[in-house]
Amino acid sequence: MKRQEIRSAPRRGQVMILGVLFVVLLVGMSALAFDLGYLYVVKTLLTTSVDAAALTGIRKLPDGASEAKAAVERTFDANFQTGALLTKSRTLTQVDIASIDGAQRLSITAEAVAPLYFARWFGAATTTVKAQAQSMRRSRNVILALDYSDSVRGDLPAIKAAAIDFLSHFDPALDQVGLATFSTMAGIDYEPQTNFVTGMTNAIEAIQAESWTNSATGLYWAYRALKDAPDPVAHMKLNSIVFFTDGIANVFPGKFTIDTRFGSGCTDAEGVVGYGGPVLNLDAPAHPVTRSDYLPPDGCTGYPYAKDAETVWYPQGGYLPGGVSVFGLRLKNGSASAIWTDRRAVAANMQVNISHAIRNDPDLDITINAIGFGAVEADVLNAVANTDLSVEYDSSKNEGLYVYANDTTELVEAFRRVASSVGRLVK
């Protein structure tokens, strides 16, 4: 029998074909890796450039939409210059400014045409890389609370100049700014509103120094100004009180028991009292012309003198529904007689406790910033602003800024630092 040999088919040609396919695949993967890496670098620079442009533009928005868009273009051009990273071109394809409830939004889209290198072997010579960025500017409701007690008299021109300069850091078309003032009494001199520059400037210029320092009532009226402002989207804005004082509080509000020996026609009254003298009407004008302007408190006659105070004050109208205790940072606890013999400690406690109550507002999310000048108590003002330097710091509430001006030459910068804090951006 003849044996038949079985031979395998030649495989040399198959191996060659597979080798060619492998080389092509390897080159393609290398091309893809190289070009993708390059495009990632282009994308990173483009994204960084539009981010910077968006932040710069939103800062210029108070100067008008055209100024904001011009700032966007300048910043983008400076960060992504023509021909950067060998790109063929780069373009801002969208710069859009939109108003939404309580805020302004700046949206930017940019693209760059980037060359491809290994990938062009497969017919792709260029590709377009895109990036987007948005920045938000929440509108502000700001109440400037200014101390006009007698101790500021010599420095009042410099204080006024710094306060007026403060106004220039807010947008009259978008922000609402108001003024509360306090000495023995307090009140709202200018209700918060847009187009505020002239009205606020006139109100600040009209301030004249007089009497004592009633810091707690100053904060109370600043809060009332925010609460009473007719703004349906106030809860979506940045709501701030900027509190300026040059001294130590020595007058405070509360509910007082009246010494009936003086024929005042009442046994208790809500009002303001300090180191002696009658209880003053809490709703008296901030700048009384005569004594009769702030006497007597509601329900009383003549000159009602207090003999002690209740430990918690509940203002009328429901502005501070939780009440304001007289105990706290200075006077920890005690009786009504202790309150009456340590009224300066109570005055300090009241302003700190009112600031706590203001930050507890469930609707407005208020931040308090403080500016000190002269003989102030730094621990009290740090507590008022809720800075992390305060022993009463509450990290769950808005942290404000406390700035101290050593003399009149530092006032403008102190107000500007606080304005910058109030005007922080939300990206």
Secondary structure, 3 states (H helix, E strand, C coil): CCCCCCCCCCCHHHHHHHHHHHHHHHHHHHHHHHHHHHHHHHHHHHHHHHHHHHHHHHHHHHHCHHHHHHHHHHHHHHHCCCCHHHCCEEEEEEEEEEEECCEEEEEEEEEEEEECCHHHHHCCCEEEEEEEEEEEEECEEEEEEEECCHHHHHHHHHHHHHHHHHHCCCCCCCCEEEEEEECCCEEEEEEEECCCHHHHHHHHHCCCCCCCCCHHHHHHHHHHHHHHCCCCCHHHCEEEEEEEECCCCCCEEEEEEECHHHCCCCCEEEEEECCCCCCEECCCCCCCCCHHHCCCCCCCCCCCCEEEECCEECCHHHCCCCCEECCCCCCCCCCHHHHHHCHHHHHHHHHHHHHHHHHCCCCCCEEEEEEEECCCCHHHHHHHHCCCCCCCCCCCCCCCCEEEECCHHHHHHHHHHHHHHHCCCEC
